[in-house]
């Protein structure tokens, strides 16, 4: 990895609201990526979002988790890239 990549961090954010828990910045290690995770209801209505640094991150489409759909997106190309995923 070349250079240091910073990621936006928010442990809990509901639609239309600001980050309510865990707001800050994290710096990825060589094994991590910036990530954005979204959880929506089965009908596609957004329920919550989270951002941060994640080890062994993988892009995952909408997978079922109980009555929700979960999506992960990863990046590491530039600072705060997970704000735009």
DSSP file (Angstrom, degrees, kcal/mol; ACC not computed):
  #  RESIDUE AA STRUCTURE BP1 BP2  ACC     N-H-->O    O-->H-N    N-H-->O    O-->H-N    TCO  KAPPA ALPHA  PHI   PSI    X-CA   Y-CA   Z-CA
    1    1 A X              0   0    0      0, 0.0     2,-0.5     0, 0.0    29,-0.1   0.000 360.0 360.0 360.0 135.6    0.0    0.0    0.0
    2    2 A X        -     0   0    0      2,-0.0     0, 0.0     0, 0.0     0, 0.0  -0.907 360.0 -11.6-107.4 130.1    1.3    3.4   -0.9
    3    3 A X  S    S-     0   0    0     -2,-0.5     2,-0.5     2,-0.0     0, 0.0  -0.040  89.7 -66.4  77.2 176.9    0.5    6.4    1.4
    4    4 A X        -     0   0    0     23,-0.0     2,-0.5     2,-0.0    75,-0.1  -0.905  41.8-157.7-108.3 131.0   -2.1    6.6    4.1
    5    5 A X        -     0   0    0     -2,-0.5    23,-2.1    23,-0.3     2,-0.3  -0.945   5.4-157.1-112.7 126.2   -5.8    6.4    3.4
    6    6 A X  E     -A   27   0A   0     -2,-0.5    74,-3.4    21,-0.2    75,-0.4  -0.769   7.8-159.7 -99.1 145.6   -8.3    7.9    5.8
    7    7 A X  E     -A   26   0A   0     19,-3.1    19,-2.1    -2,-0.3     2,-0.2  -0.937  22.8-112.2-124.7 147.3  -11.9    6.8    5.9
    8    8 A X  E     -A   25   0A   0     -2,-0.4     2,-0.4    17,-0.2    27,-0.3  -0.570  36.4-154.7 -71.4 140.3  -15.0    8.4    7.3
    9    9 A X  E     +A   24   0A   0     15,-2.7    15,-2.2    -2,-0.2     2,-0.3  -0.978  28.1 151.3-125.0 132.3  -16.3    6.5   10.3
   10   10 A X  E     -B   51   0B   0     41,-2.2    41,-2.8    -2,-0.4    12,-0.2  -0.841  23.5-164.5-155.8 118.4  -19.8    6.3   11.7
   11   11 A X  E    S+     0   0B   0     10,-1.8     2,-0.3    -2,-0.3    11,-0.2   0.755  80.3  18.0 -77.6 -23.5  -21.1    3.4   13.6
   12   12 A X  E     +F   21   0C   0      9,-1.5     8,-2.7    38,-0.0     9,-1.1  -0.902  61.7 160.0-155.8 119.1  -24.8    4.3   13.3
   13   13 A X  E     -B   49   0B   0     36,-1.7    36,-2.5    -2,-0.3     2,-0.2  -0.966  20.8-153.8-142.6 124.3  -26.6    6.6   10.9
   14   14 A X    >   -     0   0    0      4,-0.5     3,-2.1    -2,-0.4    34,-0.2  -0.649  42.6 -78.6 -93.9 154.0  -30.4    6.6   10.2
   15   15 A X  T 3  S+     0   0    0     32,-0.5    -1,-0.1     1,-0.3     3,-0.1  -0.200 116.1   9.5 -54.0 134.5  -31.8    7.9    6.9
   16   16 A X  T 3  S+     0   0    0      1,-0.2     2,-0.3    -3,-0.1    -1,-0.3   0.494 113.0  98.5  76.0   3.8  -32.1   11.7    6.8
   17   17 A X  S <  S-     0   0    0     -3,-2.1    -1,-0.2     1,-0.1     2,-0.1  -0.786  74.5-109.1-119.6 163.4  -30.1   12.1   10.0
   18   18 A X        -     0   0    0     -2,-0.3    -4,-0.5     1,-0.2     2,-0.1  -0.383  59.9 -67.5 -79.7 167.8  -26.5   12.9   10.9
   19   19 A X        -     0   0    0     -6,-0.2    -6,-0.2     1,-0.2    -1,-0.2  -0.351  48.9-173.9 -56.6 128.2  -24.2   10.2   12.4
   20   20 A X        +     0   0    0     -8,-2.7     2,-0.3     1,-0.3    -7,-0.2   0.654  63.2  26.6-104.1 -17.2  -25.5    9.4   15.8
   21   21 A X  B    S+F   12   0C   0     -9,-1.1   -10,-1.8     1,-0.1    -9,-1.5  -0.996 116.6   8.1-146.3 139.3  -22.8    7.0   17.1
   22   22 A X  S    S+     0   0    0     -2,-0.3     2,-0.2   -12,-0.2    -1,-0.1   0.801  70.3 175.6  70.5  32.7  -19.1    6.5   16.5
   23   23 A X        +     0   0    0    -13,-0.2     2,-0.3    -4,-0.1   -13,-0.2  -0.515  30.6  77.5 -74.5 135.4  -18.4    9.6   14.3
   24   24 A X  E    S-A    9   0A   0    -15,-2.2   -15,-2.7    -2,-0.2     2,-0.4  -0.984  73.2 -65.1 167.0-153.1  -14.8   10.1   13.3
   25   25 A X  E     -A    8   0A   0     -2,-0.3     2,-0.3   -17,-0.2   -17,-0.2  -0.987  32.5-169.1-133.6 139.5  -12.0    9.1   11.1
   26   26 A X  E     -A    7   0A   0    -19,-2.1   -19,-3.1    -2,-0.4     2,-0.5  -0.920  16.7-136.2-124.7 157.9  -10.0    5.8   10.8
   27   27 A X  E     -A    6   0A   0     -2,-0.3   -21,-0.2   -21,-0.2    26,-0.1  -0.960  24.9-124.7-115.6 125.8   -6.8    5.0    8.9
   28   28 A X        -     0   0    0    -23,-2.1   -23,-0.3    -2,-0.5     2,-0.1  -0.363  16.5-144.6 -71.6 146.0   -6.7    1.8    7.0
   29   29 A X    >   -     0   0    0      4,-0.1     3,-1.4   -25,-0.1    -1,-0.1  -0.375  41.5 -88.2 -91.1-179.5   -3.9   -0.8    7.5
   30   30 A X  T 3  S+     0   0    0      1,-0.3    -2,-0.1    -2,-0.1    -1,-0.0   0.720 130.9  46.4 -65.4 -19.6   -2.5   -2.9    4.7
   31   31 A X  T 3  S+     0   0    0      2,-0.0    25,-2.2    25,-0.0    26,-0.3   0.393 105.2  77.4-100.4   1.4   -5.2   -5.5    5.3
   32   32 A X  E <   -C   55   0B   0     -3,-1.4     2,-0.3    23,-0.2    23,-0.2  -0.663  52.9-166.7-114.0 164.9   -8.1   -3.0    5.5
   33   33 A X  E     -C   54   0B   0     21,-1.8    21,-2.6    -2,-0.2     2,-0.2  -0.937  35.5 -98.1-137.0 161.1  -10.3   -0.9    3.2
   34   34 A X  E     -CD  53  75B   0     41,-2.8    41,-2.1    -2,-0.3     2,-0.3  -0.597  50.3-168.0 -72.5 144.9  -12.8    1.9    3.8
   35   35 A X  E     -CD  52  74B   0     17,-2.7    17,-1.8   -27,-0.3     2,-0.4  -0.974  25.0-163.2-138.8 153.1  -16.3    0.5    3.8
   36   36 A X  E     -CD  51  73B   0     37,-2.2    37,-2.1    -2,-0.3     2,-0.4  -0.995  15.0-167.3-129.7 128.2  -19.9    1.6    3.8
   37   37 A X  E     -CD  50  72B   0     13,-3.3    13,-2.3    -2,-0.4     2,-0.4  -0.939   1.5-168.9-116.6 139.5  -22.6   -0.8    4.9
   38   38 A X  E     -CD  49  71B   0     33,-2.6    33,-2.3    -2,-0.4     2,-0.5  -0.988   6.0-165.2-128.1 136.7  -26.3   -0.3    4.3
   39   39 A X  E     +CD  48  70B   0      9,-2.9     8,-2.6    -2,-0.4     9,-2.1  -0.985  16.8 174.6-119.5 127.6  -29.2   -2.2    5.8
   40   40 A X  E     -CD  46  69B   0     29,-2.6    29,-2.9    -2,-0.5     6,-0.2  -0.873  34.1-101.1-127.9 161.5  -32.6   -1.8    4.2
   41   41 A X  E >   - D   0  68B   0      4,-3.0     3,-2.7    -2,-0.3    27,-0.2  -0.340  47.1 -97.5 -73.4 164.3  -36.0   -3.3    4.7
   42   42 A X  T 3  S+     0   0    0     25,-1.1    -1,-0.1     1,-0.3    26,-0.1   0.789 125.2  58.9 -56.4 -29.0  -37.1   -6.0    2.2
   43   43 A X  T 3  S-     0   0    0      2,-0.1    -1,-0.3     1,-0.1     3,-0.1   0.438 123.6-103.8 -81.4   2.7  -39.0   -3.5    0.2
   44   44 A X  S <  S+     0   0    0     -3,-2.7     2,-0.3     1,-0.3    -2,-0.1   0.361  72.5 145.3  93.9  -4.8  -35.8   -1.5   -0.3
   45   45 A X        -     0   0    0      1,-0.1    -4,-3.0    -5,-0.1    -1,-0.3  -0.528  55.9-113.7 -67.7 123.6  -36.6    1.3    2.3
   46   46 A X  E     + C   0  40B   0     -2,-0.3    -6,-0.3    -6,-0.2   -31,-0.1  -0.307  38.2 173.7 -59.4 139.1  -33.3    2.3    3.9
   47   47 A X  E     -     0   0B   0     -8,-2.6   -32,-0.5     1,-0.4     2,-0.3   0.747  58.3 -22.4-113.2 -51.5  -33.1    1.5    7.6
   48   48 A X  E     - C   0  39B   0     -9,-2.1    -9,-2.9   -34,-0.2    -1,-0.4  -0.988  49.9-151.6-158.0 165.6  -29.5    2.4    8.7
   49   49 A X  E     -BC  13  38B   0    -36,-2.5   -36,-1.7    -2,-0.3     2,-0.3  -0.961   8.0-172.0-137.6 152.4  -26.0    2.9    7.4
   50   50 A X  E     - C   0  37B   0    -13,-2.3   -13,-3.3    -2,-0.3     2,-0.3  -0.990   2.7-169.2-144.7 151.7  -22.5    2.5    8.9
   51   51 A X  E     +BC  10  36B   0    -41,-2.8   -41,-2.2    -2,-0.3     2,-0.3  -0.951  27.8  98.4-138.3 155.4  -19.0    3.5    7.7
   52   52 A X  E     - C   0  35B   0    -17,-1.8   -17,-2.7    -2,-0.3     2,-0.4  -0.992  67.9 -43.9 165.1-159.1  -15.4    2.8    8.8
   53   53 A X  E     - C   0  34B   0     -2,-0.3     2,-0.4   -19,-0.2   -19,-0.2  -0.877  51.0-172.5-103.9 136.0  -12.3    0.6    8.2
   54   54 A X  E >   - C   0  33B   0    -21,-2.6   -21,-1.8    -2,-0.4     3,-0.8  -0.993  20.8-129.3-137.4 130.7  -12.8   -3.1    7.7
   55   55 A X  E 3  S+ C   0  32B   0     -2,-0.4   -23,-0.2     1,-0.2   -25,-0.0  -0.530  92.8   3.5 -74.6 140.3  -10.4   -5.9    7.5
   56   56 A X  T 3  S-     0   0    0    -25,-2.2    -1,-0.2    -2,-0.2   -24,-0.1   0.873  89.8-171.9  52.6  43.7  -10.8   -8.3    4.5
   57   57 A X    <   -     0   0    0     -3,-0.8     2,-0.4   -26,-0.3    -1,-0.2  -0.358   7.0-172.3 -67.4 143.7  -13.6   -6.1    3.1
   58   58 A X        -     0   0    0     -2,-0.1     2,-0.3   -25,-0.1    14,-0.1  -1.000  29.9-111.6-138.6 138.2  -15.5   -7.5    0.1
   59   59 A X        -     0   0    0     -2,-0.4     2,-0.4    14,-0.1    14,-0.2  -0.546  41.5-175.5 -67.3 126.4  -18.2   -5.8   -2.0
   60   60 A X  E     -E   72   0B   0     12,-2.3    12,-1.7    -2,-0.3     3,-0.1  -0.993  15.6-141.8-130.5 129.7  -21.4   -7.6   -1.3
   61   61 A X  E     -     0   0B   0     -2,-0.4     2,-0.9    10,-0.2    11,-0.2   0.037  57.9 -49.4 -72.6-169.1  -24.8   -7.0   -3.0
   62   62 A X  E     -     0   0B   0      9,-0.1     2,-0.3     7,-0.1     9,-0.2  -0.532  67.4-179.9 -72.5 106.1  -28.0   -7.1   -1.2
   63   63 A X  E     -E   70   0B   0      7,-2.5     7,-2.7    -2,-0.9     2,-0.2  -0.824  31.0-105.7-107.0 148.8  -28.0  -10.3    0.8
   64   64 A X  E     +E   69   0B   0     -2,-0.3     2,-0.3     5,-0.2     5,-0.2  -0.508  35.5 173.7 -75.9 136.5  -30.9  -11.3    3.0
   65   65 A X  E >   -E   68   0B   0      3,-2.7     3,-2.2    -2,-0.2     2,-0.3  -0.825  65.7 -62.3-141.3  98.3  -30.5  -11.1    6.8
   66   66 A X  T 3  S-     0   0    0     -2,-0.3    -1,-0.1     1,-0.3     0, 0.0  -0.443 120.3 -16.2  57.2-119.9  -33.7  -11.9    8.6
   67   67 A X  T 3  S+     0   0    0     -2,-0.3   -25,-1.1    -3,-0.1    -1,-0.3   0.220 128.6  78.2 -96.4  15.3  -36.2   -9.2    7.4
   68   68 A X  E <   -DE  41  65B   0     -3,-2.2    -3,-2.7   -27,-0.2     2,-0.4  -0.743  69.5-133.9-120.7 166.0  -33.5   -7.0    6.0
   69   69 A X  E     -DE  40  64B   0    -29,-2.9   -29,-2.6    -2,-0.2     2,-0.4  -0.983  23.2-157.1-117.2 133.9  -31.2   -6.7    3.0
   70   70 A X  E     -DE  39  63B   0     -7,-2.7    -7,-2.5    -2,-0.4     2,-0.4  -0.920  10.5-177.2-117.7 137.0  -27.5   -5.9    3.7
   71   71 A X  E     -D   38   0B   0    -33,-2.3   -33,-2.6    -2,-0.4     2,-0.4  -0.999   4.7-167.9-134.6 133.8  -25.0   -4.3    1.3
   72   72 A X  E     -DE  37  60B   0    -12,-1.7   -12,-2.3    -2,-0.4     2,-0.4  -0.965   2.5-173.9-119.7 138.8  -21.3   -3.7    1.7
   73   73 A X  E     -D   36   0B   0    -37,-2.1   -37,-2.2    -2,-0.4     2,-0.3  -0.996   7.9-164.4-130.5 139.4  -19.1   -1.5   -0.5
   74   74 A X  E     +D   35   0B   0     -2,-0.4     2,-0.3   -39,-0.2   -39,-0.2  -0.890  13.6 161.3-124.9 150.7  -15.3   -1.2   -0.1
   75   75 A X  E     +D   34   0B   0    -41,-2.1   -41,-2.8    -2,-0.3     7,-0.1  -0.974  18.7 172.5-157.7 163.2  -12.7    1.2   -1.5
   76   76 A X        +     0   0    0     -2,-0.3     3,-0.1   -43,-0.2    -1,-0.1   0.185  51.9 106.7-158.3  19.1   -9.1    2.3   -0.7
   77   77 A X  S    S-     0   0    0      1,-0.2     2,-0.3     2,-0.0    -2,-0.0   0.783  87.7  -5.1 -79.3 -28.2   -8.2    4.6   -3.6
   78   78 A X  S >  S-     0   0    0    -72,-0.1     3,-1.5   -73,-0.0    -1,-0.2  -0.981  91.0 -63.2-160.8 163.2   -8.3    8.0   -1.9
   79   79 A X  T 3  S+     0   0    0     -2,-0.3   -72,-0.2     1,-0.3   -74,-0.1  -0.233 115.9   1.0 -56.2 136.4   -9.2    9.7    1.4
   80   80 A X  T >  S+     0   0    0    -74,-3.4     3,-1.9     1,-0.1     4,-0.3   0.723  79.3 149.0  59.1  27.4  -12.8    9.4    2.5
   81   81 A X  G X   +     0   0    0     -3,-1.5     3,-1.4   -75,-0.4    -2,-0.1   0.767  62.6  69.0 -60.7 -24.6  -13.7    7.4   -0.6
   82   82 A X  G >  S+     0   0    0      1,-0.3     3,-0.6     2,-0.2    -1,-0.3   0.582  82.1  73.0 -75.1  -6.5  -16.4    5.6    1.5
   83   83 A X  G <  S+     0   0    0     -3,-1.9    -1,-0.3     1,-0.2    -2,-0.2   0.714 101.8  43.8 -71.8 -18.9  -18.5    8.8    1.6
   84   84 A X  G <         0   0    0     -3,-1.4    -1,-0.2    -4,-0.3    -2,-0.2   0.249 360.0 360.0-113.1  11.3  -19.3    8.3   -2.1
   85   85 A X    <         0   0    0     -3,-0.6    -1,-0.2   -12,-0.1    -2,-0.1   0.466 360.0 360.0 -83.9 360.0  -20.1    4.6   -2.1
